[in-house]
Amino acid sequence: MLVFFKKTISFDTIEKIEETEKGFNFFALANSKLKITSKGKNYIFSIKEKDIFLEKVGDYKSDVIKE
């Protein structure tokens, strides 16, 4: 059984963002995914406008984006 769900993470709780190829590709909105760590837990997100998202996060929390 394949389960997809929508998860919302508070901007203030983001600890780390990394690009990753892990996660499900079947219904992905984007080719690459972001692994976002929040409150000690890791989540894999497929973000359609990834570059814009990273730019906006970087404007406020540049220390969380890892390359």
N, C-alpha and C positions, 0 to 999 in steps of 0.2 A: 504494500500500500504506500502510495506517495502522498505526502501531506505538505501543502504550502500554506503559509500563514503570513499575516502582515504584522510586523513588529515595529513599534515606535520607540526610539531611544531619545532621551532628553539630551540636548546638545551639551549641557553642563556636565554630564556623566561620561562623556567620551574620553577615554584614556589613551587610546592608540588606534591608528588607522594604517592598514597595510594593504597593498595590492596582492591578490592571490588568484590562482587558477583553480583552487579547490572549490567544491560546491557543485550544485546541480546545473548542468548546461541545458537540459531538455527544454525548459520553458523560460530560460534566462532572457532578461531584457537587454543585457549587454554582454559582450564577449568576456570581459574581465570582471572580476568581483573584488569587493573590498571586505577585508576582515576588520571588523570594528570591535574593539574591546571596550566594554562599559561595565562598571561595577565588578570587575574581575571575570566577567564572562565574555566569550568570543562569539560573534555572530557573523555569518557570511551574507553579504548583501549584493545583489545585482542592481546597479544604479544606472538608469538610462543616460543621464547627463553627468557622468562621473567626473569629467574635467571641471565642470562648473561647480559641482558639489565640493571637490577638493579645493578649488580656488576660494570658495566662500568660507569653508572651515579654516583654511590657512590664514585668511584675513583676521580671524579671531583667536585661533588656537593652533598656530603653526607648529608648536612643539609636539603635537600628537600625530603628525603625519610622518610615517617611516618609509624610507625607500629601500 
